[in-house]
Amino acid sequence: MTDTRVPSRVFPRARQDAESARTAVSTPQTEHPAYKLAFQDMEFLLREDLRPVRFQLELLKPELILDEAHIGSTFVFYGSARIPEPAKAQALLDMASDPVAKRRAESLVAKSQYYEIARELARLCSNFPRDEKGLRHFVVCSGGGPSIMEAANRGAADVHAESIGLNIVLPHEQAPNPYVTPSLSMQFHYFALRKMHFLLRARALAAFPGGFGTFDELFELLTLIQTGKVAPIPVLLFGREFWQRVVNFEALVEEGVVSERDLGIFRFVDTAAEGWAVVQQFYRERAEKEPQPPA
């Protein structure tokens, strides 16, 4: 035998079988849902008993996308979906016609500074160089929606860097903001799987003023670090005045339900430069503590 090449596979690929199944002859048997290939049968995939399979798929698909995009780590941005950029916040104030609306609009104008801070922080971290393996680090990752999320993706776009958006299916209509890189724009059904993907590659996290969703995501990370389920990463809380007003961290210590040491899990910061400096210092100190390989 002169040709010793061995074929890499002998079974057809799933795509080939899927195409063949579509061209099958039409009979009562082939038209019945029972005859569909399992992975082409949406009614089957959406059954209640297939939830564990859907969990696995929702974990696997983003993981493969991010692996293939050579993303080694991310810088995650949390924050309100209701804080507009300064010009839009001012427009809301100008249109406010009653005292309640005016008071809320004034609050949004005051907080609209965080839109620009998030945008600037995203610019800074998006310029981080690739490593020796070609992996990208501190890639901006947001929830993919408006406001602070939009600011993060927009900051990355400002410096021509790709960024990630992890959207979630919600009852009201919503769509990814226009600054998310299309190939890195993903949608989730399960909040739990979305939150897992926020943190799997996170090597720094910025939490801006926000509501229930921001609190849910932030305090889950604080709990994971506190309990040792994940190694510490820089956790930046932007807006000391906001956070200390809405959460009495010191009272938690006084009540004995968290320790003084737990308050060191996060840092209050007020500017993008300050936040980025904290991240850089964190990893410099970590590198200094790591044992050096023998010469």
C-alpha positions in Angstrom: 0.0 0.0 0.0 1.6 3.2 -1.1 -1.0 5.7 0.2 -0.8 5.6 4.0 -3.0 8.6 4.7 -5.8 7.8 7.2 -9.1 9.8 7.0 -9.7 12.1 10.0 -13.3 10.9 10.3 -15.6 8.3 8.9 -19.0 9.6 10.1 -20.6 12.6 8.4 -20.7 15.8 10.3 -23.8 16.9 12.1 -24.3 19.7 9.6 -24.3 17.2 6.7 -26.9 15.0 8.4 -29.0 18.1 9.1 -29.0 19.0 5.5 -29.8 15.5 4.4 -32.7 15.4 6.9 -34.3 18.5 5.3 -34.3 16.8 1.9 -36.0 13.6 3.0 -39.0 12.4 1.2 -42.4 13.6 2.5 -44.4 10.8 4.1 -46.7 10.7 7.1 -43.8 9.3 9.0 -41.2 11.9 8.0 -43.6 14.7 8.6 -44.3 13.7 12.2 -42.3 15.7 14.9 -41.1 12.4 16.3 -38.9 12.0 13.1 -37.0 15.2 13.5 -33.4 15.1 14.5 -33.2 15.9 18.2 -31.0 18.9 17.7 -33.3 20.3 15.1 -36.5 19.8 17.1 -37.3 23.1 19.0 -40.3 21.7 20.7 -38.1 18.9 22.1 -35.3 21.3 23.1 -37.7 23.6 24.9 -39.3 20.9 27.1 -39.2 21.4 30.8 -37.1 18.2 31.3 -34.5 19.6 28.8 -33.6 22.5 31.1 -30.3 20.9 32.2 -29.3 20.6 28.5 -30.2 24.2 27.9 -28.1 25.2 31.0 -25.2 23.4 29.4 -25.7 25.0 26.0 -25.9 28.5 27.5 -22.7 27.9 29.4 -20.9 26.4 26.5 -21.8 28.7 23.6 -20.4 32.0 25.1 -17.3 30.1 26.4 -16.5 28.8 22.8 -17.1 32.3 21.3 -14.8 34.0 23.9 -12.1 31.3 23.5 -12.1 31.6 19.7 -11.9 35.4 20.1 -8.6 34.9 22.1 -10.0 36.7 25.2 -7.9 35.8 28.2 -9.6 38.2 30.7 -12.2 40.8 31.0 -12.9 44.1 32.9 -16.5 43.9 33.9 -18.7 47.0 34.2 -21.9 47.0 36.3 -24.2 50.0 36.7 -27.7 51.4 36.2 -29.5 51.2 32.9 -31.2 54.5 33.7 -28.3 57.0 33.9 -28.0 58.8 30.5 -25.0 60.6 29.1 -24.8 64.2 30.3 -26.4 65.8 27.2 -29.4 63.5 27.4 -29.7 64.0 31.2 -29.8 67.7 30.7 -32.5 67.4 28.1 -34.6 65.4 30.6 -34.2 68.1 33.1 -35.2 70.8 30.6 -38.4 68.9 29.8 -39.3 68.2 33.4 -42.7 69.8 34.0 -43.5 69.0 37.7 -41.4 69.1 40.9 -41.1 65.3 41.2 -39.9 64.9 37.6 -37.6 67.8 38.0 -36.1 66.4 41.2 -35.4 63.0 39.5 -34.0 64.7 36.5 -31.7 66.7 38.6 -30.5 63.5 40.3 -29.8 62.0 36.9 -27.9 65.1 35.8 -25.7 64.8 38.8 -25.1 61.1 38.2 -24.5 61.5 34.4 -20.9 62.1 35.2 -20.5 58.4 35.7 -21.4 57.8 32.1 -18.2 59.7 31.1 -16.1 58.1 33.8 -17.2 54.6 32.7 -16.4 55.6 29.1 -12.9 56.8 30.1 -12.1 53.8 32.2 -13.1 51.6 29.2 -10.7 53.5 27.0 -7.9 53.0 29.5 -8.3 49.2 30.0 -8.9 48.6 26.3 -5.4 49.7 25.5 -3.9 46.9 27.5 -1.5 44.9 25.2 -1.9 41.2 24.3 0.2 38.7 26.1 2.9 36.4 24.6 0.2 33.9 23.6 -1.8 36.5 21.8 -4.5 36.6 24.3 -6.3 39.9 25.0 -6.8 41.1 28.6 -9.1 43.5 30.4 -11.5 43.3 27.5 -14.5 45.5 28.3 -17.5 43.3 29.3 -20.9 44.9 30.1 -24.5 43.8 30.2 -24.9 45.1 26.7 -27.7 47.5 27.4 -28.0 51.3 27.7 -26.5 53.9 30.1 -23.4 52.8 32.0 -23.3 49.6 29.9 -23.4 51.6 26.7 -20.7 54.0 28.1 -18.3 51.0 28.7 -18.8 49.5 25.2 -18.6 53.0 23.7 -15.2 53.7 25.5 -13.8 50.6 24.0 -15.1 51.6 20.5 -13.4 55.0 21.0 -10.0 53.3 20.8 -11.1 50.8 18.2 -11.1 47.9 20.6 -13.6 45.0 20.6 -15.9 44.7 23.6 -18.4 42.2 25.0 -22.1 42.5 25.7 -24.0 39.9 27.7 -27.7 40.7 27.1 -30.6 39.0 28.9 -34.1 38.3 27.6 -36.5 40.5 29.5 -40.3 41.0 29.3 -40.0 44.5 27.9 -38.3 45.1 24.5 -34.6 45.7 24.7 -31.6 45.4 22.4 -27.8 45.5 22.6 -26.3 49.0 22.5 -24.7 49.9 19.2 -21.1 49.9 20.5 -21.0 46.2 21.4 -18.8 44.2 19.0 -21.4 42.1 17.0 -19.4 38.9 17.1 -19.2 39.3 20.9 -22.8 40.3 21.5 -24.6 37.4 23.3 -28.0 36.8 24.7 -29.0 34.8 27.8 -32.2 33.2 29.0 -30.8 32.3 32.5 -29.6 35.1 34.8 -27.5 32.5 36.7 -25.5 31.6 33.5 -25.1 35.2 32.5 -23.7 36.1 35.9 -21.3 33.1 35.7 -20.0 34.4 32.4 -19.5 37.9 33.8 -17.1 36.4 36.4 -15.4 33.5 34.7 -12.9 35.7 32.9 -13.2 38.8 35.1 -9.9 40.1 36.4 -11.3 43.5 37.5 -14.8 44.9 38.1 -16.2 48.4 38.2 -19.6 48.9 39.9 -21.2 52.3 39.2 -24.4 53.6 40.9 -27.3 51.3 40.1 -30.4 49.5 41.3 -31.5 46.0 42.1 -29.6 44.4 39.2 -26.4 46.1 40.0 -26.7 45.2 43.7 -27.5 41.6 42.8 -24.5 41.2 40.6 -22.1 43.1 42.9 -23.0 41.4 46.1 -22.7 38.0 44.6 -19.1 38.7 43.7 -18.4 40.2 47.2 -19.8 37.0 48.7 -17.7 34.8 46.4 -14.6 36.6 47.4 -15.5 36.7 51.1 -16.1 33.0 51.2 -13.0 32.1 49.2 -14.9 30.7 46.3 -13.0 33.0 43.9 -9.6 34.6 44.3 -9.7 38.4 45.1 -9.8 40.7 42.1 -9.9 44.6 42.1 -13.5 45.5 42.9 -14.0 49.3 42.3 -17.1 51.1 43.6 -17.4 54.3 41.7 -19.0 57.1 43.7 -18.2 56.9 47.4 -21.0 59.3 48.3 -23.6 57.1 46.5 -22.5 53.8 47.9 -22.1 55.0 51.5 -25.5 56.6 51.3 -27.4 53.5 50.0 -25.4 50.8 51.9 -24.2 51.3 55.5 -21.2 49.1 55.3 -19.9 50.2 58.6 -23.2 49.3 60.3 -22.8 45.7 58.9 -19.4 45.6 60.8 -20.9 47.1 63.9 -23.8 44.5 63.8 -21.2 41.7 63.6 -22.5 40.3 60.4 -19.4 41.0 58.4 -15.8 41.6 59.6 -13.7 44.8 59.2 -11.5 42.8 56.9 -14.4 42.2 54.5 -14.6 45.9 53.7 -11.1 45.5 52.1 -12.6 43.4 49.3 -13.6 46.6 47.5 -12.3 50.1 47.0 -14.2 53.4 46.6 -12.9 55.4 43.7 -14.2 58.5 41.9 -12.2 58.8 38.7 -11.3 56.6 35.8 -7.6 57.3 36.3 -7.8 56.4 40.0 -9.7 53.2 39.3 -7.2 52.1 36.6 -4.3 52.9 38.9 -5.8 50.6 41.6 -6.0 47.7 39.1 -2.4 48.2 38.0 -1.2 48.4 41.5 -3.1 45.2 42.5 -1.4 43.2 39.8 2.0 44.7 40.4 1.9 43.7 44.0 0.6 40.3 43.1 3.5 39.8 40.7 6.0 40.8 43.3 4.6 38.2 45.7 4.6 35.3 43.2 7.7 33.0 43.4 10.2 33.7 40.6 11.3 30.7 38.4 14.9 29.6 38.9 17.4 31.4 36.7 
